[in-house]
Amino acid sequence: MNVKTISRNVGYALLVSALFMFLSVIVSFANGNDSALAALIISFTITFIFGIFPFIFVRKTSEITLKDGYMIIVLSWLLSFIFGMLPYALWGGPFTLANAWFESVSGFTTTGATILDNIETLPRSLLFWRSSTHFIGGLGVVVFLLLIIPDSSPMRLRLTNMELSAMTRNGYNTRSNKVVYIFAYVYLAICAAAFISYMLAGMDAFDAICHAMSVCATGGFSTRNLSIGAFDSRLIEGMTMVFMLLSSIHFGILYMAVIKRSFKPFNNPVIKFYLGAIIVFTLYLAVVLRVNDFAINFTDALWNSAFHTVCIASTTGFATVDNSQWPMLANMVLVFMGMMCGCAGSTSGGLKADRVLLLIKSVGKQISRILHPSSVNEVRFGNNIVRDEDVSPHLLYLSLYGVVMLLSIILTLMFGMRGEDAFTGCLASLGNVGPAVGDIGTYGSYNAVPVAAKFVFTLDMFLGRIEIYPVLAVFAMAFAAKKK
């Protein structure tokens, strides 16, 4: 491995964090030098020094190997978590080292789970940094790096192919080196549109930018204890649903729809499956809520069920009501949607609707093969035939995802969590959903979770965000190095 190449490129990731820490310092000045000013200045200084250090002492190189690429990806994320926890840890309050680590990982992975019981006690500058971690993580620390590297650099193409899975790249009718730009254009456009819309709907500029950064990243950090429900506005809730949906749909499809000025790109089997699942489970949840008297009428039940189904499906994690009081049947809907989540090529986490649909079609193909052995059975996505060699890696990932989930549940149970909290907490963490059910539901927090279980949850968040394989690749390299 080329340590010089790795250090220079990881330095970019730290400089991105330093930039947003500096913006948080400006927010602190704008709010009368609030209590987080010193913590943010110290954090910015430390992060900037470590980020700029490789550029001063390491020569520039464009060579990058496969191993270097995976190390850059994993280290960029891990060091972003570590330096990102500095503002929390230095500010203090409820942020022990474990809590600061949890909040940082949850922010950068756009999970949206929190240890805060009272969010509104935080100074505005720290709330801005908190939402900034969503914004950085939603676009991706490596994507920020790729936007800086020249198009002609072979390093850029290789890192693009490593950071974006094959499933993610499907849907972009363009060259690989343009995919990153398209992702960034759509991401920034959604964020800008959300900010303007929230301002027009009555939010002040600070709340608007913080919630815009959260919604475009499908994160869920809010500036209010009651999340979106604090604004008591159907208009804001409706806007939030629209932006959560847009952020959870393949950005390549959104881009093509705008460029072609046509809805034809949405004539996609994955989009139809994803939106269809949301509609079905919204109706089911609405009926459950109304029958159990958790809404005064069906319209109110339908609105609340739609909002929370979209929240969980997009892995955003905003809230308008407390789901800890809902019946188990209602929460089971959220559990299922938390497993499937949004589309590949978006900022949402989870298994992705693409893989779930692929699994359903593969099972159907196998059943047809059993019933009609002599027939030709194929997995089709629209007019495209998916070859067996293209299907198997995704089915293997589903199995791997299940193994990680099972091990995580066993560990959290060993660390003293209740069965329901262990199961839904691991599911919400690995899927980057955030809120689970019960004490760690929409208006709950992870503050009371045992410290060891918090570290399991943060590991799940990390694995869910980068989709497991890069971490396994780095571990494989480390073991191979020890054997030599």
C-alpha positions in Angstrom: 0.0 0.0 0.0 1.1 3.5 -0.8 0.9 5.4 2.5 1.6 8.7 0.9 -1.3 8.4 -1.6 -3.6 7.3 1.2 -2.7 10.1 3.5 -3.1 12.9 0.9 -6.5 11.7 -0.1 -7.7 11.1 3.5 -6.5 14.6 4.1 -9.1 15.9 1.7 -11.9 14.3 3.8 -10.6 16.0 6.9 -10.4 19.4 5.2 -14.1 19.0 4.2 -15.0 18.5 7.9 -12.8 21.4 8.9 -14.6 23.7 6.4 -18.0 22.9 8.0 -16.5 23.4 11.5 -15.4 26.8 10.3 -18.9 27.6 9.1 -20.2 26.5 12.5 -17.8 28.9 14.1 -19.3 31.7 12.0 -22.8 30.6 13.2 -21.5 30.8 16.7 -20.3 34.4 16.1 -23.6 35.3 14.5 -25.4 34.0 17.7 -23.4 36.1 20.1 -20.5 33.8 20.6 -22.5 31.0 22.0 -21.2 28.3 24.4 -19.8 26.0 21.7 -17.5 28.7 20.2 -14.3 27.5 22.0 -15.1 23.8 21.3 -15.6 24.5 17.6 -12.5 26.7 17.2 -10.3 24.0 18.8 -12.0 21.3 16.7 -11.5 23.3 13.5 -7.8 23.9 14.3 -7.0 20.3 15.1 -8.9 18.9 12.1 -7.4 21.5 9.7 -3.9 20.8 10.9 -4.3 17.0 10.5 -6.0 17.5 7.1 -3.4 19.9 5.7 -0.4 18.1 7.0 -0.1 15.5 4.2 -0.2 18.3 1.5 2.8 20.0 3.1 5.0 16.9 3.7 3.8 14.4 1.1 4.5 14.7 -2.7 1.5 14.6 -5.0 0.9 11.3 -6.8 -1.9 10.1 -9.1 -1.1 6.4 -8.7 -3.6 4.4 -6.8 -4.0 0.6 -6.4 -7.1 -1.3 -5.6 -5.9 -1.8 -2.0 -5.1 2.0 -1.7 -8.6 2.8 -2.8 -10.3 0.7 -0.2 -8.1 2.1 2.5 -8.9 5.6 1.4 -12.6 4.9 1.6 -12.6 3.2 5.0 -10.1 5.6 6.6 -11.9 8.7 5.2 -15.0 7.6 6.9 -13.4 6.5 10.2 -11.3 9.7 10.6 -14.3 11.8 9.8 -16.1 10.1 12.7 -13.2 10.6 15.0 -12.6 14.3 14.2 -16.3 14.9 13.9 -16.9 13.9 17.6 -14.5 16.7 18.8 -17.0 19.5 18.9 -19.4 17.4 21.0 -16.8 16.0 23.4 -15.2 19.4 23.9 -18.5 21.1 24.5 -19.5 18.5 27.1 -23.0 18.4 28.6 -24.5 15.0 27.8 -21.6 14.2 25.4 -19.4 11.6 27.1 -16.8 10.2 24.8 -19.2 7.3 23.9 -22.1 9.6 23.3 -20.0 12.0 21.2 -18.8 9.1 19.1 -22.4 7.8 18.7 -23.7 11.2 17.6 -20.8 11.7 15.2 -21.2 8.3 13.5 -25.0 8.7 13.4 -24.6 12.1 11.7 -22.0 11.2 9.1 -23.7 7.9 8.2 -27.0 9.9 7.9 -28.6 7.5 10.4 -30.2 10.2 12.5 -30.3 8.3 15.8 -29.4 10.5 18.8 -28.4 10.3 22.4 -29.9 13.7 23.1 -33.0 13.8 25.4 -33.3 17.6 25.0 -32.0 18.7 21.6 -33.0 22.4 22.2 -30.5 22.8 24.9 -27.7 22.7 22.4 -26.3 26.1 21.1 -27.2 26.9 17.5 -23.6 26.5 16.3 -23.5 22.9 17.6 -26.9 22.2 16.0 -25.5 23.5 12.7 -22.5 21.2 13.0 -24.8 18.3 13.8 -26.8 18.9 10.6 -23.6 19.5 8.6 -22.4 16.0 9.4 -25.6 14.8 7.7 -24.8 17.0 4.7 -21.3 15.7 4.4 -22.2 12.1 4.9 -25.2 12.3 2.5 -23.0 13.4 -0.4 -20.2 11.2 1.0 -16.8 12.1 2.2 -15.2 10.3 -0.7 -17.5 12.0 -3.2 -16.3 15.4 -1.9 -12.8 14.0 -2.7 -13.8 12.9 -6.1 -15.2 16.3 -7.0 -11.7 17.8 -6.4 -9.7 15.2 -8.4 -9.4 16.1 -12.1 -11.5 14.2 -14.6 -8.4 12.9 -16.4 -6.9 11.3 -13.3 -7.0 7.5 -13.3 -7.4 7.8 -9.5 -10.7 9.5 -9.9 -12.2 6.8 -12.1 -11.0 4.0 -9.8 -12.3 5.6 -6.7 -15.6 6.3 -8.4 -16.0 2.6 -9.2 -15.1 1.6 -5.6 -17.3 4.2 -3.8 -20.4 3.6 -6.0 -21.6 0.0 -6.2 -22.6 -1.5 -9.6 -26.2 -1.3 -8.5 -25.8 2.4 -7.7 -24.2 3.1 -11.1 -27.1 1.5 -13.0 -29.5 4.2 -14.1 -26.9 6.7 -15.1 -26.9 7.0 -18.9 -23.4 8.5 -18.9 -19.7 7.8 -18.4 -18.5 6.7 -15.0 -16.4 9.8 -14.5 -19.6 12.0 -14.8 -21.6 10.0 -12.3 -20.2 11.8 -9.3 -21.0 15.2 -10.8 -24.6 14.2 -11.5 -25.0 12.8 -8.0 -23.7 16.1 -6.6 -25.9 18.3 -8.9 -29.0 16.5 -7.9 -28.1 16.4 -4.2 -27.3 20.2 -4.1 -30.5 20.9 -6.0 -32.7 19.0 -3.6 -31.0 20.8 -0.7 -31.4 24.2 -2.2 -35.1 23.5 -3.1 -35.8 22.3 0.4 -34.2 25.3 2.0 -36.2 27.8 -0.2 -39.4 25.8 0.4 -39.0 25.7 4.2 -38.3 29.4 4.2 -41.4 30.1 2.2 -43.4 27.8 4.5 -42.5 29.9 7.6 -39.3 28.4 9.0 -36.5 30.9 9.9 -33.3 30.7 8.0 -31.4 28.6 10.6 -34.1 26.0 10.9 -34.6 25.9 7.2 -30.9 25.2 6.4 -30.5 22.6 9.1 -33.6 20.7 8.0 -32.7 21.0 4.4 -29.3 19.5 5.0 -31.0 16.7 6.9 -33.7 15.9 4.4 -31.5 15.8 1.3 -29.2 13.4 3.1 -32.2 11.4 4.4 -30.7 11.8 7.8 -33.3 13.1 10.3 -31.4 15.3 12.7 -33.7 18.2 13.7 -33.2 21.4 15.7 -36.4 20.6 17.7 -37.3 18.0 20.3 -40.5 17.3 18.5 -38.8 17.2 15.1 -40.9 18.3 12.2 -44.0 18.0 14.5 -42.7 21.0 16.4 -43.7 23.3 13.5 -47.4 22.1 13.6 -47.7 22.7 9.9 -49.2 20.4 7.3 -47.5 22.4 4.6 -44.0 21.8 6.1 -44.9 18.1 6.7 -46.0 17.8 3.1 -42.9 19.4 1.7 -40.8 17.2 3.9 -42.5 14.1 2.5 -41.8 15.3 -1.1 -38.1 15.9 -0.4 -37.7 12.6 1.5 -39.2 10.8 -1.5 -37.0 12.6 -4.0 -33.9 12.0 -1.9 -34.6 8.2 -1.7 -35.1 7.8 -5.5 -32.1 7.0 -7.8 -30.5 10.4 -8.5 -29.7 9.3 -12.1 -33.4 8.8 -12.8 -34.2 12.3 -11.3 -31.4 13.8 -13.4 -32.6 12.2 -16.6 -36.2 13.2 -15.9 -35.2 16.9 -15.6 -32.8 16.8 -18.6 -35.4 15.1 -20.9 -38.3 17.0 -19.3 -40.2 13.8 -19.2 -41.6 11.4 -16.6 -40.6 8.4 -18.7 -37.4 7.7 -16.6 -39.8 7.0 -13.7 -41.3 4.1 -15.7 -38.9 1.9 -13.9 -39.7 -1.4 -12.2 -37.8 -0.5 -9.0 -39.4 2.9 -8.7 -42.9 1.3 -9.2 -42.1 -1.4 -6.6 -40.8 1.2 -4.1 -43.7 3.6 -4.5 -46.2 0.7 -4.6 -44.8 -0.6 -1.3 -45.1 2.8 0.3 -48.7 3.2 -0.8 -49.7 -0.3 0.4 -48.1 0.0 3.8 -49.3 3.5 4.3 -52.9 2.3 3.8 -52.4 -0.6 6.1 -50.8 1.6 8.8 -53.6 4.1 8.5 -56.3 1.4 9.1 -54.4 0.1 12.1 -54.0 3.6 13.6 -57.7 4.4 13.1 -59.0 1.1 14.3 -57.0 1.4 17.5 -58.1 5.1 18.0 -54.7 6.7 17.5 -56.3 9.2 15.1 -59.5 11.2 15.4 -60.5 10.3 11.8 -59.2 8.3 8.8 -57.8 11.4 7.1 -55.6 12.2 10.2 -54.5 8.5 10.4 -53.7 8.5 6.7 -51.6 11.6 6.9 -49.6 10.4 10.0 -49.1 6.9 8.4 -47.9 8.4 5.1 -45.4 10.7 6.8 -43.9 8.0 9.0 -43.9 5.4 6.3 -42.0 7.7 4.0 -39.7 8.7 6.9 -38.7 5.1 7.5 -38.7 4.0 3.9 -36.4 6.8 2.9 -34.3 6.2 6.2 -34.8 9.9 7.1 -36.1 9.6 10.6 -38.1 12.8 11.1 -41.2 12.5 13.2 -44.6 14.2 13.9 -45.9 11.8 16.5 -44.5 9.4 19.1 -44.6 5.8 17.8 -43.8 4.3 21.2 -47.5 4.3 22.0 -48.6 2.7 18.7 -49.8 -1.0 18.7 -47.3 -3.7 17.6 -49.1 -4.1 14.3 -48.4 -0.5 13.4 -44.7 -0.7 14.3 -44.3 -3.9 12.4 -45.0 -1.9 9.2 -42.2 0.4 10.1 -39.9 -2.5 10.9 -40.5 -4.0 7.4 -40.0 -0.7 5.6 -36.8 -0.2 7.7 -35.4 -3.4 6.2 -36.2 -2.5 2.6 -35.7 1.3 2.5 -35.1 3.4 -0.6 -33.5 2.9 -4.0 -29.9 2.4 -4.9 -28.2 5.6 -6.2 -29.9 7.7 -3.6 -28.8 8.9 -0.1 -31.0 6.3 1.7 -29.5 3.3 3.5 -30.9 -0.2 4.1 -31.0 -3.2 1.8 -32.4 -1.0 -1.0 -35.6 -1.7 -2.9 -33.6 -2.9 -5.9 -32.2 -5.8 -4.0 -35.5 -6.7 -2.4 -37.2 -6.7 -5.8 -34.3 -8.8 -7.2 -34.8 -11.3 -4.4 -38.5 -11.6 -5.1 -37.9 -12.1 -8.8 -35.2 -14.6 -8.2 -37.4 -16.6 -5.9 -40.2 -16.5 -8.5 -37.7 -17.7 -11.1 -36.6 -20.6 -8.9 -40.2 -21.7 -8.3 -41.0 -21.5 -12.0 -37.9 -23.6 -12.7 -39.1 -26.3 -10.2 -42.6 -26.4 -11.6 -41.5 -26.2 -15.3 -38.0 -27.6 -15.5 -37.9 -27.5 -19.3 -39.0 -23.8 -19.6 -36.6 -20.9 -19.9 -36.8 -18.7 -16.8 -35.1 -15.3 -16.6 -35.0 -12.5 -14.2 -36.2 -9.3 -15.9 -36.1 -5.7 -14.8 -38.3 -4.0 -17.4 -36.9 -4.9 -20.8 -33.5 -5.9 -19.4 -32.6 -9.5 -18.6 -30.4 -9.8 -15.5 -27.8 -12.6 -15.8 -27.3 -15.1 -13.0 -23.7 -13.8 -12.5 -25.1 -10.3 -11.9 -27.8 -11.6 -9.5 -25.6 -13.7 -7.2 -23.5 -10.9 -5.7 -26.6 -9.1 -4.6 -28.2 -12.2 -3.1 -24.9 -12.9 -1.4 -25.0 -9.4 0.1 -28.5 -10.0 1.4 -27.2 -13.1 3.2 -24.2 -11.2 4.6 -26.5 -8.4 5.7 -28.6 -11.0 7.6 -25.5 -12.5 9.3 -24.4 -9.0 10.4 -27.9 -8.3 11.7 -28.0 -11.6 13.6 -24.6 -11.2 15.2 -25.5 -7.6 16.2 -28.7 -8.6 17.9 -26.9 -11.4 19.8 -24.2 -8.9 21.0 -26.7 -6.2 22.1 -28.8 -8.8 24.0 -25.6 -9.9 25.7 -24.9 -6.3 26.7 -28.2 -6.1 28.5 -30.8 -4.7 26.0 -34.4 -5.9 25.8 -35.3 -8.2 22.9 -37.5 -5.6 21.1 -35.0 -2.8 21.5 -32.1 -5.0 20.4 -33.9 -6.2 17.3 -35.3 -2.9 16.1 -32.2 -0.9 17.2 -29.9 -3.1 15.1 -32.3 -3.0 12.2 -32.5 0.8 12.4 -28.8 1.2 12.7 -27.7 -1.2 10.0 -30.4 0.3 7.7 -29.3 3.9 8.6 -32.9 4.5 9.6 -32.3 6.1 13.0 -35.5 5.9 15.2 -36.7 2.4 16.0 -39.6 1.6 18.3 -40.3 1.7 22.0 -37.8 3.7 24.1 -35.6 4.3 21.1 -38.6 5.3 18.9 -39.3 8.6 17.1 -39.4 10.7 20.2 -37.0 8.6 22.2 -33.2 8.6 22.4 -30.3 6.1 22.6 -28.9 7.8 25.7 -29.9 5.0 28.1 -28.5 2.3 25.9 -25.5 0.5 27.4 -22.2 1.8 26.2 -21.1 -1.5 24.6 -24.4 -1.7 22.7 -23.9 1.9 21.4 -20.6 0.8 19.9 -22.4 -2.2 18.2 -25.0 0.2 16.8 -22.3 2.6 15.5 -20.5 -0.3 13.8 -23.8 -1.3 12.2 -24.3 2.3 11.0 -20.9 2.3 9.4 -21.3 -1.1 7.7 -24.8 -0.1 6.5 -23.5 3.2 5.0 -20.6 1.8 3.0 -22.3 -1.6 2.4 -20.0 -4.0 4.3 -17.7 -5.1 1.5 -15.0 -2.3 1.7 -14.6 -3.0 5.5 -14.2 -6.7 4.8 -11.7 -5.9 2.1 -9.6 -3.9 4.5 -9.7 -6.6 7.1 -8.7 -9.1 4.5 -5.7 -6.9 3.6 -4.7 -6.6 7.3 -4.8 -10.4 7.9 -2.9 -11.0 4.7 -0.2 -8.5 5.8 0.2 -10.3 9.2 0.7 -13.7 7.5 3.7 -12.4 5.5 
